[in-house]
Amino acid sequence: MRSRSNSGVKLDSYVRMVQKRSSVTR
């Protein structure tokens, strides 16, 4: 398992944004 790969960082940012939006929507 690679740590902090380009895709990983992008995915992390995306997941964080989605979670934030989910919380706000709730």
C-alpha positions as CSV (number, residue, x, y, z in Angstrom):
1,M,0.0,0.0,0.0
2,R,1.5,3.4,-1.0
3,S,1.1,6.3,1.4
4,R,0.4,9.8,0.1
5,S,0.2,9.1,-3.6
6,N,-1.1,11.6,-6.1
7,S,-4.4,9.8,-6.4
8,G,-4.5,9.3,-2.6
9,V,-4.2,13.0,-1.9
10,K,-6.8,13.8,-4.6
11,L,-9.2,11.2,-3.2
12,D,-8.6,12.4,0.4
13,S,-9.5,16.0,-0.6
14,Y,-12.5,14.8,-2.5
15,V,-13.8,12.7,0.4
16,R,-13.2,15.5,2.8
17,M,-15.2,17.9,0.6
18,V,-18.0,15.4,0.2
19,Q,-18.2,14.8,3.9
20,K,-18.3,18.5,4.6
21,R,-21.1,19.0,2.1
22,S,-23.0,16.0,3.6
23,S,-22.7,17.5,7.1
24,V,-23.9,20.9,5.9
25,T,-26.8,19.3,3.9
26,R,-27.8,17.3,7.0
